[in-house]
Amino acid sequence: MSDPTCPICGRATVPQLRPFCSKRCADVDLGRWFSGQYRTPSLRIEPEQDDEDRLPEPLD
């Protein structure tokens, strides 16, 4: 079995920072999550029209 490698740069990982090799690579990964480069799949189906866009019911 080979040693695990950093998903950002490919170097050997450091146990304290696993799965990364350095704080820099961990920060690069975090930045990718914050910027939206990484996304997780969702089963949520978006409504066709937002509640805010609907007109209120008329009062009788």
Contacts in CASP RR format, 6 or more apart in sequence:
PFRMAT RR
TARGET T0000
AUTHOR 0000-0000-0000
METHOD contacts of the structure
MODEL  1
MSDPTCPICGRATVPQLRPFCSKRCADVDLGRWFSGQYRTPSLRIEPEQD
DEDRLPEPLD
3 12 0 8 1.000
3 13 0 8 1.000
4 12 0 8 1.000
4 13 0 8 1.000
4 18 0 8 1.000
4 19 0 8 1.000
5 11 0 8 1.000
5 12 0 8 1.000
5 13 0 8 1.000
5 21 0 8 1.000
6 12 0 8 1.000
6 13 0 8 1.000
6 19 0 8 1.000
6 20 0 8 1.000
6 21 0 8 1.000
6 22 0 8 1.000
6 25 0 8 1.000
7 19 0 8 1.000
7 20 0 8 1.000
7 25 0 8 1.000
7 29 0 8 1.000
8 20 0 8 1.000
8 21 0 8 1.000
8 25 0 8 1.000
8 28 0 8 1.000
8 29 0 8 1.000
9 21 0 8 1.000
9 25 0 8 1.000
10 21 0 8 1.000
11 21 0 8 1.000
11 22 0 8 1.000
12 21 0 8 1.000
13 19 0 8 1.000
13 20 0 8 1.000
13 21 0 8 1.000
14 20 0 8 1.000
14 21 0 8 1.000
14 22 0 8 1.000
17 23 0 8 1.000
17 25 0 8 1.000
17 26 0 8 1.000
20 26 0 8 1.000
20 29 0 8 1.000
31 37 0 8 1.000
32 38 0 8 1.000
END
